[in-house]
């Protein structure tokens, strides 16, 4: 947590005030508090501010060094050298037998040698860290191996070599703005997490595309996935139960998703591909036989009611299996009726046997009169399910 955080600043000011009061009254009222409360107080402070608490009394120094929740941010230091010295000093004085529950390492300076990053990460991994966040504007080639790590969040760093990763206990992996010099490096990272349950990927950069790595067996335990990146092959996610997916173009899906029960799709298709998304979606739904909840949100920059295109719609010959036995909830957000939206909603209601709720949320730019016309039109659609309720927002 950065020192600019209002909550952190308030706590730091309160401790400083308490120091002045203690000095004026010649009585220390903080040190007698239980260790659990003092650790809780320190957890709200950036590590640099927490170091100041050692001025309170001798009682605080071991508490400061034995923190379980650590946040290192070089923004609070004047230059890379001072941050580097602080980090090395902290871990040289800290008892190596003490575990670390959470470590957040954020480095903006680019002047660190690679040996520093290797030490920064290994210092946490050797102390059985469970939650590790690495935010580096730098290339990264250090091994990431640990039996204790449960959560790993990587941001801004670059994998310039094949990563050595083995995290047998990892449950959650979050990747944001991470660069891989080769597509294989991304595969290797995922291979190293055999029991991963949650995956988040956003804005990844892959310099050399290589699709030979198509099957990632390490994702067979996946439960939730939040994907906003084209470099993550959808076929890798075949075991997932809940999937949130942002797509800007159709992609090929070969395998069946037998466990998927909830799908949230964010459409961001270019204007010239606006009609393809619905035909692609109908075909895609055939791969989700047990889907129960379908949420569609069109986040494309569409703000005009033109080009209905309904006359060219043709109902698919094969009805997706989930429509016949599992789909109970369907929701469309930013509905404006354009580009086959109405035909898709009509098709869902006509073919879904157990549908309970069809929710339509209009786009903000739609006026009241048009909303009323849309509601009347949807209300006249045939519903296969006798329990289906149409909610128009």
Phi, psi and omega per residue, in radians:
X1 nan 2.296 -3.042
X2 -1.389 2.700 -3.106
X3 -1.151 -0.355 3.130
X4 -1.310 -0.197 3.121
X5 -1.078 2.222 -3.111
X6 -0.963 -0.708 -3.126
X7 -1.144 -0.744 3.114
X8 -1.113 -0.758 -3.128
X9 -1.104 -0.680 3.131
X10 -1.116 -0.769 -3.136
X11 -1.148 -0.731 3.123
X12 -1.072 -0.757 3.121
X13 -1.121 -0.671 3.139
X14 -1.134 -0.720 3.119
X15 -1.144 -0.723 3.117
X16 -1.080 -0.705 3.101
X17 -1.137 -0.693 3.124
X18 -1.119 -0.645 3.104
X19 -1.079 -0.780 -3.126
X20 -1.128 -0.708 3.121
X21 -1.124 -0.716 3.138
X22 -1.116 -0.710 3.137
X23 -1.162 -0.668 -3.110
X24 -1.261 -0.580 -3.109
X25 -1.645 -0.117 -3.141
X26 1.007 0.622 3.138
X27 -2.533 2.233 -3.124
X28 -1.627 1.933 -3.115
X29 -1.793 -0.014 -3.101
X30 -1.660 -0.798 -3.050
X31 -0.984 -0.601 3.137
X32 -1.176 -0.184 3.139
X33 -1.115 2.650 3.129
X34 -1.071 2.664 -3.136
X35 -1.010 -0.632 -3.095
X36 -1.074 -0.681 3.136
X37 -1.248 -0.718 3.137
X38 -1.143 -0.685 3.071
X39 -1.106 -0.659 3.119
X40 -1.119 -0.710 3.100
X41 -1.085 -0.789 -3.101
X42 -1.158 -0.496 -3.086
X43 -1.136 -0.339 3.140
X44 -1.519 -0.123 -3.034
X45 -1.805 2.503 2.916
X46 -1.034 2.613 -3.021
X47 -1.021 -0.574 3.133
X48 -1.163 -0.715 3.103
X49 -1.234 -0.598 3.119
X50 -1.113 -0.551 3.126
X51 -1.089 -0.513 -3.125
X52 -1.152 -0.466 -3.105
X53 -1.132 -0.287 3.117
X54 -1.149 -0.228 3.086
X55 -1.332 -0.281 -3.124
X56 -1.100 -0.894 3.140
X57 -2.994 3.024 3.109
X58 -1.119 -0.409 -3.114
X59 -1.064 -0.558 -2.994
X60 -1.413 -0.437 -3.060
X61 -1.082 -0.876 3.097
X62 -1.124 -0.519 3.091
X63 -1.167 -0.732 3.130
X64 -1.099 -0.720 -3.097
X65 -1.374 -0.276 -3.088
X66 -1.842 0.312 3.127
X67 -1.054 2.544 3.122
X68 -1.750 -0.323 -3.134
X69 -2.021 1.912 -3.002
X70 -2.096 2.371 3.105
X71 -2.297 1.896 3.108
X72 -1.848 2.140 -3.135
X73 -2.375 2.046 -3.076
X74 -1.305 -0.056 3.087
X75 -1.127 -0.503 -3.106
X76 -1.457 0.040 3.135
X77 -1.964 2.577 -3.073
X78 -1.121 -0.547 3.141
X79 -2.755 2.971 -3.055
X80 -1.080 -0.622 -3.090
X81 -1.106 -0.729 -3.135
X82 -1.183 -0.684 3.093
X83 -1.129 -0.768 3.135
X84 -1.009 -0.799 3.136
X85 -1.109 -0.725 -3.133
X86 -1.098 -0.805 -3.105
X87 -1.086 -0.857 -3.136
X88 -1.067 -0.708 -3.117
X89 -1.147 -0.735 -3.109
X90 -1.059 -0.870 -3.062
X91 -1.329 -0.374 3.071
X92 -1.272 -0.480 3.136
X93 -1.653 -0.241 -3.095
X94 -1.439 2.438 3.123
X95 -1.103 2.125 -3.083
X96 -1.164 -0.297 -3.133
X97 -1.435 -0.210 -3.123
X98 -1.405 2.268 3.119
X99 -1.359 2.914 3.055
X100 -2.127 2.147 3.121
X101 -1.344 -0.728 -3.078
X102 -2.576 2.345 3.063
X103 -2.341 2.164 3.068
X104 -1.970 2.024 -3.109
X105 -1.994 2.009 -3.108
X106 -2.185 2.031 -3.101
X107 -2.218 2.133 3.128
X108 -1.743 -0.505 -3.132
X109 -1.158 2.587 -3.135
X110 -1.880 0.214 -3.029
X111 -1.659 0.022 -3.117
X112 -1.327 2.417 2.972
X113 -1.269 2.743 -3.107
X114 -1.067 -0.488 3.122
X115 -1.098 -0.518 3.101
X116 -1.153 -0.820 -3.133
X117 -1.096 -0.658 3.097
X118 -1.084 -0.699 3.120
X119 -1.239 -0.736 -3.137
X120 -0.975 -0.839 -3.080
X121 -1.297 -0.758 -3.120
X122 -1.128 -0.549 3.109
X123 -1.059 -0.653 3.114
X124 -1.343 -0.786 -3.086
X125 -1.119 -0.627 3.136
X126 -1.205 -0.357 -3.116
X127 -1.794 0.467 2.989
X128 1.011 0.786 3.115
X129 -1.103 2.504 -3.127
X130 -1.829 -0.562 -3.102
X131 -2.248 1.982 -3.053
X132 -2.184 2.190 3.060
X133 -2.057 2.176 -3.134
X134 -2.118 2.057 -3.128
X135 -2.168 1.684 -3.021
X136 -2.254 2.359 2.990
X137 -1.645 1.122 -2.982
X138 -2.811 2.754 3.020
X139 -1.251 2.675 -2.992
X140 -2.467 2.227 3.134
X141 -2.428 0.228 -3.111
X142 -1.307 2.545 3.067
X143 -1.115 2.484 3.047
X144 -2.119 1.598 -3.139
X145 -2.312 2.216 3.137
X146 -2.901 2.410 3.113
X147 -1.469 -0.335 -3.026
X148 -1.618 -0.320 -2.980
X149 -1.195 2.199 -3.132
X150 -1.869 -0.583 -3.088
X151 -2.293 2.254 3.100
X152 -2.298 2.164 3.111
X153 -2.136 2.135 -3.110
X154 -2.071 2.345 -3.122
X155 -2.521 2.338 2.980
X156 1.298 -0.228 -3.068
X157 -1.411 2.886 -3.100
X158 -2.119 2.188 3.024
X159 -1.559 1.823 -3.103
X160 -1.706 -0.003 3.070
X161 -2.443 2.910 3.074
X162 -1.064 2.059 -3.065
X163 -1.279 2.444 3.015
X164 -1.669 1.802 -3.048
X165 -2.268 2.226 2.978
X166 -2.563 1.842 -3.074
X167 -2.254 1.423 -3.019
X168 -1.214 -0.261 -3.124
X169 -1.871 -0.026 -3.036
X170 -1.129 2.299 3.135
X171 -1.905 -0.571 -3.079
X172 -2.279 2.260 3.072
X173 -2.191 2.171 -3.138
X174 -2.108 2.163 -3.134
X175 -2.137 2.192 3.135
X176 -2.474 2.184 3.136
X177 0.956 0.646 3.109
X178 -1.645 2.380 -3.124
X179 -1.859 2.313 3.061
X180 -2.069 2.191 -3.139
X181 -1.168 -0.376 3.114
X182 -2.493 2.548 3.138
X183 -1.051 -0.512 3.120
X184 -1.079 -0.548 -3.120
X185 -1.133 -0.656 3.071
X186 -1.112 -0.746 3.117
X187 -1.071 -0.765 -3.130
X188 -1.075 -0.675 3.113
X189 -1.093 -0.766 -3.137
X190 -1.242 -0.609 3.087
X191 -1.047 -0.524 -3.090
X192 -1.384 0.063 -3.131
X193 -2.166 1.276 -2.965
X194 -1.154 -0.389 -3.087
X195 -2.055 0.533 -3.132
X196 -1.108 2.343 -3.136
X197 -1.948 -0.470 3.136
X198 -2.328 2.334 3.136
X199 -2.296 2.273 3.034
X200 -2.201 2.267 -3.132
X201 -2.435 2.254 -3.099
X202 -2.559 2.294 3.008
X203 0.963 0.827 3.063
X204 -1.372 2.653 3.112
X205 -2.132 2.168 3.098
X206 -2.135 2.008 -3.051
X207 -1.300 -0.657 -3.135
X208 -2.143 1.967 -3.106
X209 -1.432 2.297 3.131
X210 -2.552 1.818 -3.036
X211 -1.552 0.269 3.127
X212 -1.181 -0.473 3.131
X213 -1.539 1.488 -3.070
X214 -1.750 -0.524 -3.098
X215 -1.861 2.021 3.115
X216 -1.887 1.632 -3.058
X217 -1.108 -0.406 -3.092
X218 -1.177 -0.148 -3.117
X219 -1.762 0.345 -3.097
X220 -1.242 -0.232 3.128
X221 -1.819 0.182 -3.051
X222 -1.127 2.350 3.116
X223 -1.944 -0.799 -3.125
X224 -2.232 2.504 3.080
X225 -2.504 2.385 3.082
X226 -2.195 1.773 -2.970
X227 -2.053 2.163 3.059
X228 -2.242 0.819 -3.049
X229 -2.683 2.377 -3.095
X230 -1.335 -0.266 -3.068
X231 -1.405 -0.167 3.066
X232 -1.624 1.952 -3.112
X233 -1.171 2.200 -3.118
X234 -1.057 -0.490 3.132
X235 -1.145 -0.383 3.085
X236 -1.180 -0.348 -2.996
X237 -1.718 0.351 -2.961
X238 -1.074 -0.354 -3.110
X239 -1.653 -0.048 -3.008
X240 -1.171 2.620 3.101
X241 -1.781 -0.693 3.118
X242 -2.136 2.195 -3.068
X243 -2.280 2.203 2.999
X244 -1.987 2.116 -2.949
X245 -2.345 2.189 3.019
X246 -1.802 2.167 -3.063
X247 -2.261 2.506 3.092
X248 -2.116 0.037 3.072
X249 -2.836 2.715 3.113
X250 -1.117 2.549 3.083
X251 -2.328 2.748 -3.104
X252 -1.522 2.231 3.087
X253 -2.120 2.043 -3.059
X254 -1.667 -0.568 -2.993
X255 -1.677 2.894 3.100
X256 -1.610 2.468 3.086
X257 -1.799 1.455 -3.016
X258 -1.305 -0.284 -3.103
X259 -1.770 -0.202 -3.017
X260 -1.209 2.155 3.115
X261 -2.060 -0.334 -3.118
X262 -2.363 2.218 3.134
X263 -2.276 2.172 3.034
X264 -2.045 2.050 -3.087
X265 -1.914 2.256 3.037
X266 -1.920 1.905 -3.118
X267 -1.494 2.229 3.075
X268 -2.354 0.809 -3.072
X269 -1.300 2.574 3.034
X270 -1.175 2.756 -3.026
X271 -1.017 -0.707 -3.094
X272 -1.248 -0.175 3.131
X273 -1.958 0.288 -2.970
X274 -1.097 -0.554 -3.092
X275 -1.524 -0.365 -3.106
X276 -1.163 -0.493 -3.021
X277 -1.077 -0.577 -3.076
X278 -1.357 -0.714 3.075
X279 -1.171 -0.639 3.077
X280 -1.142 -0.701 -3.119
X281 -1.147 -0.756 3.118
X282 -1.017 -0.748 3.118
X283 -1.183 -0.690 -3.140
X284 -1.105 -0.654 -3.090
X285 -1.091 -0.365 3.094
X286 -1.182 -0.268 3.106
X287 -1.582 -0.005 -3.097
X288 -2.125 1.282 -3.004
X289 -1.146 -0.380 -3.084
X290 -1.959 0.348 -3.115
X291 -1.118 2.257 -3.125
X292 -1.903 -0.626 -3.085
X293 -2.193 2.210 3.118
X294 -2.191 2.118 3.126
X295 -2.135 2.207 -3.117
X296 -2.142 2.203 -3.121
X297 -2.224 1.990 3.127
X298 -1.569 1.833 -3.102
X299 -1.728 0.191 3.095
X300 -1.124 2.725 -3.138
X301 -1.420 1.280 3.132
X302 -2.015 2.086 -3.098
X303 -2.374 0.423 3.109
X304 -2.380 2.554 -3.122
X305 -1.670 1.409 -3.133
X306 -2.375 2.867 2.999
X307 1.049 1.162 -3.118
X308 -1.139 -0.746 3.052
X309 1.114 0.263 -3.059
X310 -1.196 -0.477 -3.067
X311 -1.183 -0.308 -3.121
X312 -1.700 0.017 -3.121
X313 -1.291 2.431 3.044
X314 -2.279 2.213 3.123
X315 -1.099 2.363 3.104
X316 -1.072 2.616 -3.136
X317 -1.245 -0.567 -3.104
X318 -1.888 2.177 3.080
X319 -1.446 2.269 3.124
X320 -0.967 2.472 -3.086
X321 -1.031 -0.625 -3.111
X322 -1.099 -0.518 3.106
X323 -1.137 -0.525 -3.029
X324 -1.447 -0.409 -2.993
X325 -2.505 -0.239 -2.991
X326 -2.278 -0.594 -3.017
X327 -1.159 2.009 -3.130
X328 -1.973 -0.380 -3.069
X329 -2.365 2.227 3.078
X330 -2.350 2.386 -3.087
X331 -2.451 2.324 3.041
X332 -2.064 2.187 3.113
X333 -1.859 2.663 -3.104
X334 1.037 0.682 -3.130
X335 -1.267 2.293 3.109
X336 -2.358 0.040 3.097
X337 1.349 -0.094 -3.069
X338 -1.419 2.783 2.972
X339 0.971 0.844 3.024
X340 1.303 0.197 3.094
X341 -1.054 -0.826 -3.138
X342 -1.060 -0.768 -3.132
X343 -1.106 -0.615 3.110
X344 -1.175 -0.811 3.132
X345 -1.061 -0.764 3.116
X346 -1.046 -0.766 -3.137
X347 -1.108 -0.721 3.138
X348 -1.098 -0.829 -3.096
X349 -1.188 -0.577 -3.131
X350 -1.293 -0.393 -3.011
X351 -2.039 -0.106 -3.102
X352 -1.615 2.020 -3.015
X353 -1.383 -0.500 -3.050
X354 -2.072 0.326 -3.113
X355 -1.133 2.240 3.121
X356 -1.738 -0.661 -3.038
X357 -2.437 2.229 2.960
X358 -2.022 1.952 -3.083
X359 -1.873 2.212 3.123
X360 -2.048 2.054 3.091
X361 -1.910 1.991 -3.064
X362 -1.222 2.641 3.026
X363 -1.127 2.635 -3.052
X364 -1.108 -0.502 -3.065
X365 -1.395 -0.138 -3.115
X366 -1.312 2.245 -3.104
X367 -1.393 2.956 -3.039
X368 -1.096 -0.731 -3.126
X369 -1.099 -0.758 3.134
X370 -1.155 -0.660 3.094
X371 -1.029 -0.753 -3.134
X372 -1.092 -0.734 3.114
X373 -1.099 -0.713 3.114
X374 -1.090 -0.759 -3.130
X375 -1.098 -0.778 3.140
X376 -1.089 -0.715 -3.136
X377 -1.134 -0.775 -3.133
X378 -1.212 -0.576 -3.118
X379 -1.145 -0.445 -3.121
X380 -1.475 -0.107 -3.114
X381 -1.263 2.496 3.097
X382 -1.224 2.441 3.115
X383 -2.098 2.160 -3.135
X384 -1.196 -0.679 -3.120
X385 -1.512 2.268 3.134
X386 -1.274 -0.258 -3.120
X387 -1.728 0.044 -3.040
X388 -1.265 2.222 3.074
X389 -1.952 2.355 3.105
X390 -1.716 2.058 3.099
X391 -1.906 2.100 -3.087
X392 -2.010 2.060 -3.051
X393 -1.971 nan nan
